[in-house]
Amino acid sequence: MSRMIKEALETMRDLEQVGVVSKQTLRDFEAQAVPPPTYTAEAIRRLREHLHISQAVFAAYLNASVSTVQKWENGEKKPSGAALRLLSVIERRGLEVLV
């Protein structure tokens, strides 16, 4: 992350703390400013196993096919776009955030 983006995020967080910026605005800003992390096949498998769920259940939470999750975990495909964001949210907040 660039220094400028870090400083902008810090400023937005400070503005939210003093009530000038709403929590929703801060979340929207963070979502646009901070790119989702990348996930290796091993990281995806570890995340799923940490959650103690099968590939089928993980796929259902991600609105993906079991085949897609299998390919991610085998390194044949990589998640992108919304799937990356969702993996990031699940990693930080757990599955409970989706229910």
N, CA, C and O atoms as a GROMACS GRO file, in nm:
protein
  396
    1MET      N    1   0.085  -0.117   0.000
    1MET     CA    2   0.000   0.000   0.000
    1MET      C    3   0.090   0.124   0.000
    1MET      O    4   0.188   0.130   0.074
    2SER      N    5   0.056   0.219  -0.081
    2SER     CA    6   0.140   0.338  -0.092
    2SER      C    7   0.126   0.427   0.032
    2SER      O    8   0.027   0.420   0.106
    3ARG      N    9   0.226   0.509   0.052
    3ARG     CA   10   0.226   0.601   0.166
    3ARG      C   11   0.106   0.695   0.160
    3ARG      O   12   0.045   0.726   0.263
    4MET      N   13   0.072   0.741   0.041
    4MET     CA   14  -0.039   0.834   0.026
    4MET      C   15  -0.173   0.769   0.065
    4MET      O   16  -0.256   0.831   0.130
    5ILE      N   17  -0.192   0.644   0.024
    5ILE     CA   18  -0.316   0.573   0.060
    5ILE      C   19  -0.322   0.551   0.211
    5ILE      O   20  -0.427   0.568   0.272
    6LYS      N   21  -0.208   0.514   0.270
    6LYS     CA   22  -0.203   0.495   0.416
    6LYS      C   23  -0.241   0.623   0.489
    6LYS      O   24  -0.316   0.620   0.586
    7GLU      N   25  -0.188   0.734   0.443
    7GLU     CA   26  -0.218   0.862   0.507
    7GLU      C   27  -0.364   0.901   0.488
    7GLU      O   28  -0.426   0.954   0.580
    8ALA      N   29  -0.418   0.876   0.370
    8ALA     CA   30  -0.559   0.905   0.345
    8ALA      C   31  -0.649   0.820   0.435
    8ALA      O   32  -0.747   0.869   0.489
    9LEU      N   33  -0.614   0.693   0.450
    9LEU     CA   34  -0.691   0.605   0.539
    9LEU      C   35  -0.684   0.653   0.684
    9LEU      O   36  -0.785   0.656   0.754
   10GLU      N   37  -0.565   0.692   0.726
   10GLU     CA   38  -0.550   0.742   0.863
   10GLU      C   39  -0.634   0.868   0.885
   10GLU      O   40  -0.697   0.884   0.989
   11THR      N   41  -0.634   0.957   0.786
   11THR     CA   42  -0.715   1.079   0.795
   11THR      C   43  -0.863   1.045   0.802
   11THR      O   44  -0.935   1.101   0.885
   12MET      N   45  -0.909   0.955   0.717
   12MET     CA   46  -1.051   0.916   0.719
   12MET      C   47  -1.089   0.852   0.853
   12MET      O   48  -1.196   0.879   0.906
   13ARG      N   49  -1.001   0.768   0.907
   13ARG     CA   50  -1.029   0.705   1.037
   13ARG      C   51  -1.036   0.810   1.148
   13ARG      O   52  -1.120   0.801   1.237
   14ASP      N   53  -0.947   0.910   1.142
   14ASP     CA   54  -0.950   1.018   1.240
   14ASP      C   55  -1.080   1.098   1.227
   14ASP      O   56  -1.141   1.135   1.328
   15LEU      N   57  -1.122   1.125   1.104
   15LEU     CA   58  -1.246   1.199   1.082
   15LEU      C   59  -1.367   1.121   1.132
   15LEU      O   60  -1.463   1.180   1.183
   16GLU      N   61  -1.362   0.990   1.118
   16GLU     CA   62  -1.472   0.907   1.170
   16GLU      C   63  -1.473   0.911   1.322
   16GLU      O   64  -1.580   0.915   1.383
   17GLN      N   65  -1.356   0.911   1.383
   17GLN     CA   66  -1.345   0.914   1.530
   17GLN      C   67  -1.408   1.041   1.588
   17GLN      O   68  -1.469   1.037   1.695
   18VAL      N   69  -1.393   1.154   1.518
   18VAL     CA   70  -1.448   1.280   1.570
   18VAL      C   71  -1.590   1.306   1.518
   18VAL      O   72  -1.649   1.409   1.551
   19GLY      N   73  -1.644   1.215   1.439
   19GLY     CA   74  -1.782   1.226   1.396
   19GLY      C   75  -1.808   1.303   1.269
   19GLY      O   76  -1.923   1.331   1.236
   20VAL      N   77  -1.704   1.339   1.197
   20VAL     CA   78  -1.720   1.415   1.072
   20VAL      C   79  -1.757   1.322   0.957
   20VAL      O   80  -1.828   1.361   0.864
   21VAL      N   81  -1.709   1.198   0.965
   21VAL     CA   82  -1.734   1.098   0.861
   21VAL      C   83  -1.808   0.981   0.925
   21VAL      O   84  -1.773   0.937   1.035
   22SER      N   85  -1.910   0.931   0.858
   22SER     CA   86  -1.986   0.819   0.913
   22SER      C   87  -1.908   0.688   0.901
   22SER      O   88  -1.815   0.677   0.821
   23LYS      N   89  -1.947   0.589   0.981
   23LYS     CA   90  -1.883   0.457   0.973
   23LYS      C   91  -1.901   0.398   0.834
   23LYS      O   92  -1.809   0.336   0.780
   24GLN      N   93  -2.018   0.417   0.774
   24GLN     CA   94  -2.044   0.364   0.641
   24GLN      C   95  -1.952   0.428   0.538
   24GLN      O   96  -1.898   0.359   0.452
   25THR      N   97  -1.935   0.558   0.545
   25THR     CA   98  -1.846   0.628   0.453
   25THR      C   99  -1.703   0.576   0.468
   25THR      O  100  -1.633   0.556   0.369
   26LEU      N  101  -1.660   0.556   0.594
   26LEU     CA  102  -1.527   0.503   0.618
   26LEU      C  103  -1.513   0.363   0.558
   26LEU      O  104  -1.412   0.334   0.494
   27ARG      N  105  -1.613   0.276   0.578
   27ARG     CA  106  -1.609   0.141   0.521
   27ARG      C  107  -1.602   0.147   0.369
   27ARG      O  108  -1.526   0.074   0.306
   28ASP      N  109  -1.683   0.235   0.309
   28ASP     CA  110  -1.682   0.249   0.163
   28ASP      C  111  -1.545   0.295   0.114
   28ASP      O  112  -1.493   0.244   0.015
   29PHE      N  113  -1.486   0.390   0.184
   29PHE     CA  114  -1.355   0.442   0.147
   29PHE      C  115  -1.250   0.331   0.158
   29PHE      O  116  -1.168   0.313   0.068
   30GLU      N  117  -1.253   0.258   0.269
   30GLU     CA  118  -1.156   0.150   0.290
   30GLU      C  119  -1.170   0.042   0.182
   30GLU      O  120  -1.070  -0.010   0.133
   31ALA      N  121  -1.294   0.010   0.145
   31ALA     CA  122  -1.316  -0.093   0.044
   31ALA      C  123  -1.257  -0.053  -0.090
   31ALA      O  124  -1.207  -0.138  -0.165
   32GLN      N  125  -1.263   0.076  -0.121
   32GLN     CA  126  -1.209   0.122  -0.249
   32GLN      C  127  -1.059   0.146  -0.244
   32GLN      O  128  -0.990   0.128  -0.344
   33ALA      N  129  -1.009   0.187  -0.128
   33ALA     CA  130  -0.868   0.222  -0.118
   33ALA      C  131  -0.777   0.103  -0.092
   33ALA      O  132  -0.661   0.102  -0.133
   34VAL      N  133  -0.830   0.004  -0.026
   34VAL     CA  134  -0.747  -0.110   0.013
   34VAL      C  135  -0.780  -0.229  -0.076
   34VAL      O  136  -0.890  -0.284  -0.068
   35PRO      N  137  -0.688  -0.269  -0.161
   35PRO     CA  138  -0.715  -0.384  -0.246
   35PRO      C  139  -0.722  -0.511  -0.162
   35PRO      O  140  -0.653  -0.523  -0.061
   36PRO      N  141  -0.806  -0.606  -0.204
   36PRO     CA  142  -0.814  -0.731  -0.128
   36PRO      C  143  -0.681  -0.806  -0.138
   36PRO      O  144  -0.609  -0.794  -0.237
   37PRO      N  145  -0.650  -0.882  -0.034
   37PRO     CA  146  -0.525  -0.959  -0.040
   37PRO      C  147  -0.536  -1.070  -0.143
   37PRO      O  148  -0.645  -1.106  -0.186
   38THR      N  149  -0.423  -1.122  -0.182
   38THR     CA  150  -0.424  -1.239  -0.270
   38THR      C  151  -0.420  -1.362  -0.182
   38THR      O  152  -0.370  -1.358  -0.070
   39TYR      N  153  -0.471  -1.471  -0.233
   39TYR     CA  154  -0.477  -1.596  -0.158
   39TYR      C  155  -0.412  -1.707  -0.238
   39TYR      O  156  -0.445  -1.729  -0.354
   40THR      N  157  -0.320  -1.777  -0.175
   40THR     CA  158  -0.260  -1.895  -0.236
   40THR      C  159  -0.357  -2.011  -0.217
   40THR      O  160  -0.450  -2.004  -0.137
   41ALA      N  161  -0.333  -2.118  -0.291
   41ALA     CA  162  -0.415  -2.239  -0.275
   41ALA      C  163  -0.408  -2.288  -0.131
   41ALA      O  164  -0.510  -2.325  -0.073
   42GLU      N  165  -0.290  -2.287  -0.074
   42GLU     CA  166  -0.272  -2.332   0.064
   42GLU      C  167  -0.346  -2.243   0.163
   42GLU      O  168  -0.406  -2.294   0.258
   43ALA      N  169  -0.344  -2.112   0.141
   43ALA     CA  170  -0.412  -2.019   0.232
   43ALA      C  171  -0.563  -2.040   0.229
   43ALA      O  172  -0.629  -2.032   0.333
   44ILE      N  173  -0.617  -2.068   0.112
   44ILE     CA  174  -0.762  -2.092   0.101
   44ILE      C  175  -0.798  -2.221   0.174
   44ILE      O  176  -0.897  -2.226   0.248
   45ARG      N  177  -0.719  -2.325   0.154
   45ARG     CA  178  -0.746  -2.452   0.221
   45ARG      C  179  -0.735  -2.435   0.372
   45ARG      O  180  -0.819  -2.486   0.447
   46ARG      N  181  -0.631  -2.364   0.419
   46ARG     CA  182  -0.614  -2.341   0.563
   46ARG      C  183  -0.730  -2.263   0.622
   46ARG      O  184  -0.778  -2.294   0.731
   47LEU      N  185  -0.777  -2.162   0.549
   47LEU     CA  186  -0.892  -2.083   0.596
   47LEU      C  187  -1.014  -2.173   0.611
   47LEU      O  188  -1.082  -2.170   0.714
   48ARG      N  189  -1.042  -2.252   0.509
   48ARG     CA  190  -1.158  -2.341   0.515
   48ARG      C  191  -1.145  -2.440   0.630
   48ARG      O  192  -1.241  -2.462   0.704
   49GLU      N  193  -1.029  -2.498   0.646
   49GLU     CA  194  -1.007  -2.595   0.754
   49GLU      C  195  -1.015  -2.528   0.891
   49GLU      O  196  -1.064  -2.588   0.987
   50HIS      N  197  -0.967  -2.405   0.901
   50HIS     CA  198  -0.977  -2.330   1.026
   50HIS      C  199  -1.124  -2.309   1.064
   50HIS      O  200  -1.159  -2.306   1.182
   51LEU      N  201  -1.208  -2.294   0.964
   51LEU     CA  202  -1.352  -2.275   0.987
   51LEU      C  203  -1.425  -2.406   1.015
   51LEU      O  204  -1.542  -2.407   1.052
   52HIS      N  205  -1.353  -2.517   0.996
   52HIS     CA  206  -1.409  -2.652   1.019
   52HIS      C  207  -1.531  -2.680   0.931
   52HIS      O  208  -1.634  -2.728   0.977
   53ILE      N  209  -1.516  -2.648   0.802
   53ILE     CA  210  -1.625  -2.673   0.708
   53ILE      C  211  -1.572  -2.745   0.584
   53ILE      O  212  -1.454  -2.737   0.551
   54SER      N  213  -1.662  -2.815   0.517
   54SER     CA  214  -1.626  -2.888   0.395
   54SER      C  215  -1.615  -2.791   0.278
   54SER      O  216  -1.655  -2.675   0.287
   55GLN      N  217  -1.561  -2.841   0.169
   55GLN     CA  218  -1.555  -2.761   0.047
   55GLN      C  219  -1.695  -2.724   0.000
   55GLN      O  220  -1.717  -2.614  -0.050
   56ALA      N  221  -1.789  -2.816   0.015
   56ALA     CA  222  -1.927  -2.790  -0.030
   56ALA      C  223  -1.991  -2.677   0.052
   56ALA      O  224  -2.058  -2.591  -0.003
   57VAL      N  225  -1.970  -2.679   0.182
   57VAL     CA  226  -2.027  -2.574   0.267
   57VAL      C  227  -1.958  -2.441   0.239
   57VAL      O  228  -2.023  -2.337   0.231
   58PHE      N  229  -1.826  -2.444   0.224
   58PHE     CA  230  -1.750  -2.323   0.192
   58PHE      C  231  -1.801  -2.263   0.060
   58PHE      O  232  -1.822  -2.143   0.050
   59ALA      N  233  -1.819  -2.349  -0.038
   59ALA     CA  234  -1.869  -2.304  -0.168
   59ALA      C  235  -2.006  -2.237  -0.154
   59ALA      O  236  -2.033  -2.135  -0.216
   60ALA      N  237  -2.092  -2.296  -0.071
   60ALA     CA  238  -2.226  -2.239  -0.051
   60ALA      C  239  -2.217  -2.099   0.010
   60ALA      O  240  -2.287  -2.008  -0.033
   61TYR      N  241  -2.131  -2.082   0.109
   61TYR     CA  242  -2.114  -1.949   0.170
   61TYR      C  243  -2.060  -1.848   0.068
   61TYR      O  244  -2.097  -1.730   0.071
   62LEU      N  245  -1.974  -1.894  -0.021
   62LEU     CA  246  -1.912  -1.804  -0.119
   62LEU      C  247  -1.995  -1.787  -0.246
   62LEU      O  248  -1.958  -1.711  -0.335
   63ASN      N  249  -2.108  -1.860  -0.253
   63ASN     CA  250  -2.191  -1.860  -0.373
   63ASN      C  251  -2.108  -1.902  -0.495
   63ASN      O  252  -2.115  -1.842  -0.602
   64ALA      N  253  -2.029  -2.006  -0.473
   64ALA     CA  254  -1.944  -2.062  -0.578
   64ALA      C  255  -1.973  -2.211  -0.588
   64ALA      O  256  -2.042  -2.268  -0.504
   65SER      N  257  -1.922  -2.273  -0.691
   65SER     CA  258  -1.940  -2.417  -0.705
   65SER      C  259  -1.831  -2.490  -0.626
   65SER      O  260  -1.724  -2.436  -0.599
   66VAL      N  261  -1.861  -2.613  -0.590
   66VAL     CA  262  -1.762  -2.696  -0.522
   66VAL      C  263  -1.640  -2.711  -0.611
   66VAL      O  264  -1.526  -2.709  -0.563
   67SER      N  265  -1.662  -2.726  -0.740
   67SER     CA  266  -1.552  -2.738  -0.836
   67SER      C  267  -1.460  -2.617  -0.831
   67SER      O  268  -1.337  -2.630  -0.838
   68THR      N  269  -1.518  -2.500  -0.818
   68THR     CA  270  -1.437  -2.377  -0.810
   68THR      C  271  -1.350  -2.378  -0.685
   68THR      O  272  -1.231  -2.348  -0.692
   69VAL      N  273  -1.408  -2.412  -0.571
   69VAL     CA  274  -1.332  -2.418  -0.447
   69VAL      C  275  -1.220  -2.522  -0.459
   69VAL      O  276  -1.108  -2.499  -0.415
   70GLN      N  277  -1.252  -2.636  -0.519
   70GLN     CA  278  -1.150  -2.740  -0.539
   70GLN      C  279  -1.035  -2.687  -0.626
   70GLN      O  280  -0.918  -2.710  -0.595
   71LYS      N  281  -1.069  -2.618  -0.732
   71LYS     CA  282  -0.966  -2.563  -0.821
   71LYS      C  283  -0.882  -2.456  -0.750
   71LYS      O  284  -0.762  -2.447  -0.773
   72TRP      N  285  -0.945  -2.375  -0.665
   72TRP     CA  286  -0.869  -2.276  -0.586
   72TRP      C  287  -0.770  -2.348  -0.496
   72TRP      O  288  -0.653  -2.310  -0.488
   73GLU      N  289  -0.818  -2.452  -0.428
   73GLU     CA  290  -0.733  -2.524  -0.333
   73GLU      C  291  -0.625  -2.608  -0.401
   73GLU      O  292  -0.523  -2.640  -0.339
   74ASN      N  293  -0.646  -2.644  -0.525
   74ASN     CA  294  -0.545  -2.718  -0.601
   74ASN      C  295  -0.452  -2.626  -0.678
   74ASN      O  296  -0.355  -2.672  -0.738
   75GLY      N  297  -0.480  -2.496  -0.678
   75GLY     CA  298  -0.397  -2.400  -0.748
   75GLY      C  299  -0.424  -2.392  -0.898
   75GLY      O  300  -0.349  -2.329  -0.972
   76GLU      N  301  -0.532  -2.457  -0.943
   76GLU     CA  302  -0.567  -2.453  -1.085
   76GLU      C  303  -0.629  -2.320  -1.125
   76GLU      O  304  -0.614  -2.275  -1.238
   77LYS      N  305  -0.698  -2.255  -1.030
   77LYS     CA  306  -0.760  -2.124  -1.052
   77LYS      C  307  -0.730  -2.038  -0.931
   77LYS      O  308  -0.694  -2.088  -0.824
   78LYS      N  309  -0.746  -1.907  -0.949
   78LYS     CA  310  -0.730  -1.814  -0.839
   78LYS      C  311  -0.858  -1.731  -0.825
   78LYS      O  312  -0.916  -1.690  -0.925
   79PRO      N  313  -0.902  -1.708  -0.702
   79PRO     CA  314  -1.020  -1.623  -0.685
   79PRO      C  315  -0.990  -1.480  -0.726
   79PRO      O  316  -0.876  -1.434  -0.718
   80SER      N  317  -1.093  -1.411  -0.772
   80SER     CA  318  -1.076  -1.271  -0.809
   80SER      C  319  -1.201  -1.193  -0.773
   80SER      O  320  -1.303  -1.251  -0.734
   81GLY      N  321  -1.193  -1.064  -0.786
   81GLY     CA  322  -1.308  -0.976  -0.766
   81GLY      C  323  -1.380  -0.996  -0.634
   81GLY      O  324  -1.320  -0.990  -0.527
   82ALA      N  325  -1.511  -1.018  -0.645
   82ALA     CA  326  -1.596  -1.032  -0.526
   82ALA      C  327  -1.554  -1.150  -0.439
   82ALA      O  328  -1.564  -1.142  -0.317
   83ALA      N  329  -1.506  -1.257  -0.501
   83ALA     CA  330  -1.463  -1.374  -0.423
   83ALA      C  331  -1.344  -1.338  -0.334
   83ALA      O  332  -1.339  -1.382  -0.219
   84LEU      N  333  -1.251  -1.258  -0.383
   84LEU     CA  334  -1.138  -1.214  -0.302
   84LEU      C  335  -1.185  -1.131  -0.183
   84LEU      O  336  -1.139  -1.150  -0.071
   85ARG      N  337  -1.277  -1.040  -0.210
   85ARG     CA  338  -1.330  -0.956  -0.102
   85ARG      C  339  -1.398  -1.043   0.004
   85ARG      O  340  -1.378  -1.025   0.124
   86LEU      N  341  -1.479  -1.137  -0.043
   86LEU     CA  342  -1.552  -1.223   0.049
   86LEU      C  343  -1.457  -1.309   0.132
   86LEU      O  344  -1.478  -1.324   0.252
   87LEU      N  345  -1.355  -1.364   0.071
   87LEU     CA  346  -1.254  -1.440   0.145
   87LEU      C  347  -1.188  -1.353   0.251
   87LEU      O  348  -1.166  -1.397   0.363
   88SER      N  349  -1.157  -1.230   0.214
   88SER     CA  350  -1.094  -1.138   0.308
   88SER      C  351  -1.185  -1.108   0.426
   88SER      O  352  -1.140  -1.107   0.541
   89VAL      N  353  -1.312  -1.084   0.399
   89VAL     CA  354  -1.409  -1.056   0.506
   89VAL      C  355  -1.424  -1.178   0.596
   89VAL      O  356  -1.423  -1.165   0.719
   90ILE      N  357  -1.437  -1.296   0.537
   90ILE     CA  358  -1.451  -1.419   0.616
   90ILE      C  359  -1.326  -1.441   0.701
   90ILE      O  360  -1.336  -1.481   0.817
   91GLU      N  361  -1.210  -1.416   0.645
   91GLU     CA  362  -1.086  -1.434   0.719
   91GLU      C  363  -1.079  -1.341   0.840
   91GLU      O  364  -1.036  -1.381   0.948
   92ARG      N  365  -1.123  -1.216   0.821
   92ARG     CA  366  -1.115  -1.117   0.930
   92ARG      C  367  -1.229  -1.130   1.030
   92ARG      O  368  -1.209  -1.112   1.151
   93ARG      N  369  -1.350  -1.162   0.981
   93ARG     CA  370  -1.468  -1.155   1.068
   93ARG      C  371  -1.535  -1.290   1.094
   93ARG      O  372  -1.618  -1.301   1.185
   94GLY      N  373  -1.500  -1.391   1.018
   94GLY     CA  374  -1.562  -1.522   1.036
   94GLY      C  375  -1.688  -1.535   0.951
   94GLY      O  376  -1.735  -1.438   0.891
   95LEU      N  377  -1.742  -1.655   0.948
   95LEU     CA  378  -1.862  -1.682   0.868
   95LEU      C  379  -1.987  -1.611   0.923
   95LEU      O  380  -2.082  -1.584   0.849
   96GLU      N  381  -1.985  -1.580   1.051
   96GLU     CA  382  -2.102  -1.518   1.114
   96GLU      C  383  -2.144  -1.388   1.045
   96GLU      O  384  -2.261  -1.351   1.046
   97VAL      N  385  -2.047  -1.321   0.984
   97VAL     CA  386  -2.077  -1.194   0.919
   97VAL      C  387  -2.170  -1.214   0.798
   97VAL      O  388  -2.236  -1.120   0.754
   98LEU      N  389  -2.176  -1.336   0.745
   98LEU     CA  390  -2.258  -1.364   0.627
   98LEU      C  391  -2.398  -1.410   0.659
   98LEU      O  392  -2.483  -1.418   0.570
   99VAL      N  393  -2.425  -1.441   0.785
   99VAL     CA  394  -2.559  -1.491   0.821
   99VAL      C  395  -2.639  -1.391   0.897
   99VAL      O  396  -2.753  -1.419   0.934
   0.00000   0.00000   0.00000
